[in-house]
């Protein structure tokens, strides 16, 4: 029923599911430019406040160089040991060590970073007043609010110990007169009372405050963190990273509100780490030296035994030097035996520190297996030597290996003694932290610029999602895309019509503010004289050059083609909800059609709150209601509309049963009688969703147009109204948009229309 009957097919438009183009988004931004600017200003202002009110954070850094470690703890340079030298620097492991509790906890306790003292400040205003304060010189209380810290307060905690149940809990410190203070638990119960500079203890809690600069009555919150929580908080301000990949240079960065404290803590972390590293090397050197010292007596005994056996065999066999082939075998076997002996000693040392299945032990076992296989193959190659010469070579080799191992162990013991007493290690401090003069956070220009950028993004997202989530009908494109109805035109909002509407209020009419109709509109002198004092409120008559009237002329031209193809010349003007401007559109269309030379009849079909009589400055008595009720003949109800060719039938007295009157056979008979007498019959109807009157009128009309006003009805309400009209058999020709606000994105269109608007001309001289 609602299929448009036009002489052309409407151009297919994209549905919303097809996407939201960049052009649509740009128009949306332009139309909401002031909202966008407001959001950008608000977000930028908030970012600016944060940039100036946020506590500045200073960052200090130190550089540490990590070198390759010495994998041969016993100091014997063997080929197998050289193979286990790492191919990459152990930087990642050292970074983890720097962030370990072993390194950080001493620093945390040294600088009291496990205790957090926060003044009780007035939100927002306290931050502002603190900007104008001097540390150590508390500002006076504002408005008598003595419990708040207004700036300049300082508290130095010498030590604080609390029971485990109160760790990580917020305690309250209240400053008392005479340098006294009071510490309370989270429930407000007093725990300790003390004086600055003296230790105060009670019930497992002890505190010593070394410095207190605050007005009596000022309150602070104090939290004593556990070791785990203290390290967790400390790591949030600490960054440890490698300066460049595979460089071995580790950068230690620490942030703090106090630049001096940031420098001191950064240097303390670097020094503690290096000291820990050196201490670890000293411990390893001590363990290795003790092991060597324990092995030296055994090695010395084996050396003497090997030398004695060699000496005895030489005397018994009367042989002093092996042959050339035996010498070659001797040199090769000595090297292999040295490596095997060294690895066996290292395995003994490693086995005392690691379990049998660990990677360290397995690595040495694999190397021993490899060397034993090489030794077996070497022995097999020289197995054809004479027995006497081979025995001499074996004894010589044993003596040489025992001597080499014994001498190497004595030298390593001396070296480890030096290492234990010195500061050797594979990490070195390159740069100490210096005093930071500029805050690392917040970077004000960056924060303000970021706030402005975020404001732009948020404002665009806001207007976009508000448009997408809005169910109100805002533009003709919504109707075309969703309801597939043609839009005959969009009538822009008219300030002149708004003024005329205000003149139609009961108070204005009682005050006599209605304007008389201008002379010269009527062609007949007698008729003009009779209507000279009639008040009217028609934009098409009072403001013919208004852009809204020009849009209505375009609507009239579009409607003519549609009405010619309808079953009769009756046009019903309907709307989904009240306030869409149906009466405005119907009245002005009637006037414009009459001005074009048509015979037009305007009928006020709103028998509940019709306004046609008021618009034309006439009495509402004797209208459609009386005709349908049979109390008046239709010819008696027809009146002149004050415009040549225009007649009107008012609503008449509002009856108690409008729907009953409209549902009788009198309405179709009435229209059948009137249609041949006029070129066009326009009926103004009530809201479709409010009452059923419009459905009955539209069912008898050849065409029905639905007036839509932006934001006056939702999309679902418009769909429901069209569905109701369609069910009653109404032929919906299309939609007319009314009171469309001027959009900045269509500024050029308005400029074109204004350029062709008629200008008033001065009267010609007689």
Buried (B, 14 or more C-beta within 10 A) or exposed (E): BBEBEBEEEEEEEEEEEEEEEEEBBEBBBBBBBEBBEEBBEBBBBEBBBBBBBBEEBBBBBBBBBBEEBEEBBBBBEBEBBEEEEEEEBBBEEBBEBBBEEEBBBBBBBEBBBBBBBEBBBBEEBBBBBBEEBEEEEBBEBEEEBBEBBBBBBBBEBBEBEBEEEBBBBEBBBBBEEEBBBBBBBEEEEEBBBBBBEEEBEEEEBBBBBEEBBBBEBBBBBBBBBEBEBBBEBBEEBBBBEBBEEEEBBBBBBBBBEEBEBBBBBBBBBBBBBBBBBBEEBBEBBBBBBEBBBEBBEEBBEBBEEBBEBBEEBBEEEEBEEBBEBBEEBBEBBBBBBBBBBBBBBBBEBBBEEBEEEEEBBEBBBEBBEBBEEBBEEBBEEBEEBEEEBBBBBBBBBBBBBBBBBBEBBBEBBEBBBEBBEEEBBBBEBEBBBEEBEEBBBBEBEEBBEBBBBBBBEBBBEBBBEEBEEEEBBBBBBBBBBBBBBBBBBBBBBBEBBEEBBEBBEEEEBEEEEBEEBEEEBBEEEEBBEEBEEBBBBBBBBBBBEBBBBBBBBEBBEBBBEBBEEBEBBBBBBBBBBBEBBBBBBBBBBBBBBBBBEBBBBBBBBBBBEBBBBBBBBBEBBBBBBBBBBEEBEBEEBBBBBBBBBBBBBBBBBBBEEBBEBBBBEBBEEBBEEBBEEBBBBBBBBBBBBBBBBBBBBBBBBBBBBBBBBBEBBBBEBBBBBBEBBBEBEBBBBBBBBBBBEEBEBBEEEBEEBEEEEEEEEEEEEE
